[in-house]
Amino acid sequence: MVISIVDLMTDASSAQSIGRQWWDAWTGRASTEEKRSLLADEVVFRFNTAPEKRGVDAFLSGETWPSGFTATLLAEVPQGQRVVHLYDVVNGSARMRVAELLSVGDGRITAIDFIVDTAAYPAFLAGDAPQP
């Protein structure tokens, strides 16, 4: 199968659009139904600090972030049917860098690979920066 540059660019722009919609929904504290509309029914969520979750309900029921966190998108990189988000999240005095790989198919997110600094994660959840 031969894939043209135009196909790759179309896939990338489509994935980027879905990725940006996800970013806006997640950071804008969208409703569960708004988030659900962007996720495939059988979405796979891999988080380096927790067991893999399969299915939209398992993912959305386990989504727990501190209510007062803020997020700043540092980079958004589309590649074919995937898009990478690199961002910082802040909760209280704690800051953490996150990398997120979204895989997109049929206009919905089919997989999310979520990588955080495991040393900074507990402090981020608590809202406290680690003391030197």
Residue pairs with C-beta under 8 A, 6 or more apart in sequence:
8 80
11 80
11 81
12 78
12 79
12 80
12 83
13 78
14 104
14 107
15 78
15 79
15 80
15 81
15 82
15 83
15 102
15 104
16 76
16 78
16 83
18 38
18 83
18 102
18 104
18 107
18 108
18 109
19 76
19 78
19 83
19 85
19 102
19 104
19 109
20 76
21 38
22 35
22 38
22 102
22 109
23 73
23 76
23 85
24 30
25 34
25 35
25 38
26 35
26 71
27 71
32 60
35 60
35 63
36 56
36 60
38 108
38 109
39 56
39 59
39 60
39 108
39 109
40 56
40 105
40 106
40 108
40 109
40 110
41 55
41 56
42 54
42 55
42 56
42 110
43 54
43 55
43 56
43 59
43 108
43 109
43 110
43 111
43 112
44 52
44 53
44 54
44 110
44 111
44 112
45 52
45 53
45 54
45 58
45 59
45 62
45 111
45 112
45 114
46 52
46 111
46 112
46 113
46 114
47 53
47 114
47 116
48 114
48 115
48 116
48 118
49 116
49 118
49 121
50 62
53 59
53 62
59 112
65 89
66 91
66 92
66 124
66 125
66 127
68 91
68 92
68 127
69 89
69 90
69 91
69 124
70 89
70 90
70 91
71 87
71 88
71 89
71 90
72 87
72 88
72 89
72 90
73 85
73 86
73 87
74 86
74 87
74 88
75 84
75 85
75 86
76 83
76 84
76 85
76 86
77 83
77 84
77 86
81 103
81 104
81 105
82 101
82 102
82 103
82 104
83 101
83 102
83 104
84 99
84 100
84 101
84 102
85 98
85 99
85 100
85 102
86 97
86 98
86 99
86 100
87 97
87 98
87 100
88 95
88 96
88 97
88 98
89 95
89 96
89 98
89 124
90 96
91 124
91 125
91 126
91 127
92 126
92 127
92 128
92 129
93 127
93 128
93 129
94 120
94 123
94 124
94 126
94 127
94 128
94 129
94 130
95 120
95 124
95 129
96 116
96 117
96 120
96 121
96 123
96 124
97 116
97 117
97 120
98 114
98 115
98 116
99 114
99 115
100 112
100 113
100 114
100 115
101 111
101 112
101 113
101 115
102 109
102 111
102 112
103 109
103 110
103 111
103 112
103 113
104 110
116 124
119 130
120 130
123 129
123 130
